Amino acid sequence: MLPPIRLAAITAVAALLAGCAGIPNEPPDPWPSRTVAAFSLASPNGALPGGWRPWRLSKLKKLTSYELVDYNGSVVVKAMSAASASGLMHPLDIDPRELPILQWRWKVPQLIPGANNKRRNAEDAPVRVVISFAGDIASLPPEDRMFFDRIRALTGHEMPYATLMYIWENRAPRGSVIPNPHSERVQMIVAETGETLTGTWKLESQNVYDDYKRAFGAEPGRIKAIAIMTDTDNTGASVEAYYGDIAFMSLREAERISTAPRR
């Protein structure tokens, strides 16, 4: 019998690459893509833009609610989780050497009491940005391949070769790497921590190429998908969160944006 795997994030990454099961079979626009479709170009209460699709982690888990809303004149995604775990995903085909910088905005009105991503039974986060990478699974050690086989048997999905998550943590230091307790093929990086910045929009900028090498000790493969996820299935809490546009860019583009005069 397979050991129970309760962690929402593990089920999520198992679905991230394989995961068109349960996703509406609509024409891709585009799919996959070198760019992430902007939420701000969509309409409030309208359809998800471009390649964004909902995905269900497990039939046994409640769905987190995601909707496009107008927030002070800009369209963003509002997430509402109540003891639930699901997300939105967007297939991609990006070389992280060419476009290493990932920028996005998110807002967390309040943290999840009791959440702790270092503990198996408390691994919830008000916001996550999840990136999956391609690679040669056959080259992995036997224990990793066995774990991938268990995930496939449990969920019916193939797990990505490697997954990097950016999270807002309750207490872990900003910039720290939290290994997933089930598999070293999933690594979490704390993009924000604590309550100081809750209730405000925070612009994040991360070098995915460097972060992958720091977390996995190797060169990354191509980026195959990105996702957002707000989950409270382990703690049973309720939480609200917001996501703005997400974009990959070159070092030169990121530098130009950072030095541009503010209006």
C-alpha positions in Angstrom: 0.0 0.0 0.0 1.3 3.5 -0.8 2.1 5.7 2.1 -0.4 8.6 2.6 0.8 11.9 1.0 -1.2 14.7 2.4 0.8 17.7 1.2 -1.1 20.0 -1.1 2.0 21.2 -2.8 3.2 17.7 -3.8 -0.2 17.0 -5.4 0.0 20.4 -7.1 3.3 20.0 -8.7 2.3 16.5 -9.8 -0.5 18.1 -11.8 1.5 21.1 -13.0 3.0 19.6 -16.1 0.8 16.7 -16.7 -2.2 18.6 -15.8 -4.7 19.1 -18.4 -7.0 16.5 -16.9 -10.1 18.4 -15.7 -9.1 21.6 -17.5 -11.6 22.8 -20.1 -10.5 21.7 -23.6 -10.3 25.2 -25.1 -8.1 26.4 -27.9 -4.7 27.5 -26.7 -3.9 31.2 -26.9 -1.0 30.6 -27.1 -0.1 27.3 -25.5 2.7 26.9 -24.6 4.2 30.4 -24.7 7.3 32.4 -24.0 5.2 35.0 -22.2 2.7 34.8 -19.3 -0.7 36.2 -20.2 -1.4 39.4 -18.2 -4.3 39.4 -15.8 -4.5 43.2 -16.3 -5.6 42.8 -19.9 -8.6 40.8 -18.9 -12.0 42.0 -17.8 -13.3 41.9 -14.3 -15.4 38.7 -13.7 -14.4 37.6 -17.2 -12.5 34.7 -18.6 -8.9 33.9 -17.7 -6.5 35.5 -20.2 -4.3 33.6 -22.7 -2.9 30.3 -21.5 -4.2 30.5 -17.9 -6.3 27.5 -16.9 -7.7 26.3 -13.6 -6.3 23.0 -12.3 -7.6 20.7 -9.7 -5.1 19.1 -7.3 -7.2 16.3 -6.1 -10.9 15.3 -6.3 -10.7 14.9 -2.5 -9.7 18.6 -1.9 -12.0 21.6 -2.0 -11.3 24.2 -4.7 -9.8 27.5 -3.9 -11.8 30.3 -5.5 -10.1 32.5 -8.1 -11.8 35.4 -9.9 -10.7 38.5 -11.9 -11.5 41.7 -10.0 -11.0 45.4 -10.5 -8.6 46.6 -7.8 -8.1 50.4 -7.9 -8.4 50.4 -11.7 -6.3 47.4 -12.5 -7.6 43.8 -13.0 -6.0 41.3 -10.7 -6.8 37.8 -9.5 -8.5 37.5 -6.1 -8.0 34.1 -4.4 -10.3 32.9 -1.6 -9.3 29.7 0.3 -11.4 27.9 3.0 -9.7 24.6 3.9 -9.0 24.3 0.2 -6.2 23.8 -2.3 -6.3 24.4 -6.1 -4.6 26.8 -8.4 -4.3 28.4 -11.8 -1.6 27.2 -14.2 -0.1 28.5 -17.5 2.0 26.3 -19.8 5.3 27.8 -20.9 8.4 27.1 -22.9 11.2 29.4 -21.7 14.9 29.1 -21.4 15.8 30.6 -18.0 19.2 31.6 -19.3 17.6 34.0 -21.7 14.8 35.2 -19.4 16.1 34.6 -15.9 14.2 37.4 -14.0 10.7 36.7 -12.8 8.6 39.7 -11.6 5.2 39.8 -10.1 2.9 41.6 -7.6 1.0 40.0 -4.8 -1.0 41.2 -1.8 -1.7 39.3 1.4 -4.2 40.9 3.8 -3.3 38.5 6.6 -1.2 35.4 7.2 -2.5 31.9 7.9 -2.4 31.2 11.7 -0.4 28.0 12.4 1.0 27.7 8.8 4.6 26.4 8.7 6.1 25.2 5.5 8.8 23.3 7.4 6.1 21.0 8.9 4.2 18.4 6.9 0.8 18.9 8.5 1.0 22.7 8.4 2.3 23.4 4.9 -0.1 26.1 3.7 0.7 29.5 2.2 -1.6 32.5 1.4 0.3 32.9 -1.9 2.6 30.7 -4.0 4.2 31.2 -7.4 5.2 27.8 -8.7 7.6 27.0 -11.6 8.2 23.6 -13.1 11.3 22.7 -15.1 12.0 20.0 -17.7 14.8 17.5 -17.3 15.8 13.8 -17.7 13.9 11.9 -15.0 15.8 8.7 -15.9 19.0 10.4 -14.7 17.7 10.9 -11.2 18.6 8.6 -8.3 16.5 5.5 -7.8 14.8 6.9 -4.7 13.6 9.9 -6.6 12.3 7.8 -9.5 10.4 5.6 -7.0 8.8 8.7 -5.5 7.8 9.9 -8.9 6.2 6.5 -9.5 4.2 6.8 -6.3 3.0 10.3 -7.3 1.9 9.0 -10.6 0.0 6.1 -9.0 -1.6 8.4 -6.4 -2.6 11.2 -8.8 -2.5 9.9 -12.3 -0.1 12.7 -13.2 3.6 12.8 -14.0 5.6 14.9 -11.6 7.9 17.6 -13.2 11.6 17.0 -13.1 12.1 19.9 -10.7 9.8 22.4 -9.1 10.6 25.8 -7.5 8.1 27.6 -5.4 8.1 31.2 -4.2 6.1 31.5 -1.0 5.1 34.1 1.7 6.0 32.4 5.0 5.0 33.1 8.5 8.4 33.0 10.1 11.2 31.5 7.9 13.8 34.2 6.9 13.4 35.9 3.6 15.5 34.3 0.9 15.8 31.0 2.8 15.3 27.7 0.9 12.9 25.2 2.4 13.2 21.6 1.0 10.0 19.7 0.6 9.9 16.9 3.2 8.8 14.4 0.6 11.2 15.0 -2.3 14.3 17.1 -3.0 12.9 17.7 -6.4 10.6 20.4 -4.9 12.3 23.4 -3.3 10.6 26.4 -1.7 12.1 29.9 -1.6 10.8 32.4 0.9 10.1 35.5 -1.1 8.4 37.3 1.8 8.0 36.6 5.5 6.0 37.8 8.5 3.3 40.4 8.9 5.2 43.6 8.3 4.1 43.9 4.6 0.7 42.3 4.9 -2.1 44.5 3.6 0.1 46.2 0.9 0.9 45.3 -2.7 4.5 44.0 -2.9 6.5 43.9 -6.1 8.7 40.8 -6.2 11.7 40.3 -8.5 13.6 37.0 -8.4 16.4 35.6 -10.5 15.0 32.1 -11.3 18.2 30.9 -12.9 20.3 31.7 -9.9 17.6 30.5 -7.5 17.4 27.2 -9.2 21.2 26.7 -9.0 21.1 27.6 -5.4 18.2 25.3 -4.5 19.2 22.3 -6.7 22.9 22.7 -7.2 22.6 22.3 -11.0 21.8 24.1 -14.2 18.1 24.4 -14.8 16.2 22.9 -17.8 13.5 24.8 -19.7 10.7 26.3 -17.8 7.5 24.3 -18.7 4.8 25.9 -16.6 4.0 28.5 -14.0 1.2 28.5 -11.5 -0.3 30.5 -8.6 -1.8 28.8 -5.6 -3.4 29.8 -2.3 -3.9 26.8 -0.1 -5.2 26.2 3.5 -6.2 22.5 3.3 -3.7 21.5 6.0 -4.6 24.1 8.6 -8.3 24.3 7.7 -8.1 28.1 7.8 -9.7 30.7 5.5 -7.6 33.3 3.8 -7.8 36.0 1.0 -5.0 37.0 -1.3 -4.4 38.9 -4.6 -2.1 38.3 -7.6 -1.1 40.9 -10.2 0.7 40.4 -13.5 3.6 37.9 -13.8 6.4 38.3 -16.3 9.7 36.7 -17.3 12.4 39.1 -18.6 16.0 39.4 -19.5 18.6 41.0 -17.1 18.7 44.0 -19.4 15.0 44.5 -19.4 14.9 44.2 -15.6 17.7 46.7 -15.2 15.9 49.1 -17.5 12.7 48.9 -15.6 14.5 49.3 -12.2 16.2 52.5 -13.4 13.3 54.0 -15.3 12.0 57.3 -13.7 8.8 56.9 -11.7 5.8 58.9 -12.7 
